[in-house]
């Protein structure tokens, strides 16, 4: 009940729902979804605003760094073993 004993009414302006199928599946939206998914699941985002190429280079480096580190450890182990 509002102050002073008045009556409150709500009016909802509702338009008919539309199915935006032509705008839903675009290359730009797919790239954004892929980027968000990979950053949240696989990679840690650096927090910097990078270009598209920079983002993919950062992702590639995050994959190759552990591989190269493992190969370096195996190379050192092989040298010390002999």
Secondary structure, 3 states (H helix, E strand, C coil): CCCCCCCCCCCCCCCCCCCCHHHHCCHHHHHHHHHHHHHHHCCCCCCCCCCHHHHHHHHHHHHHHHHHHHHHHHHHHHHHHC
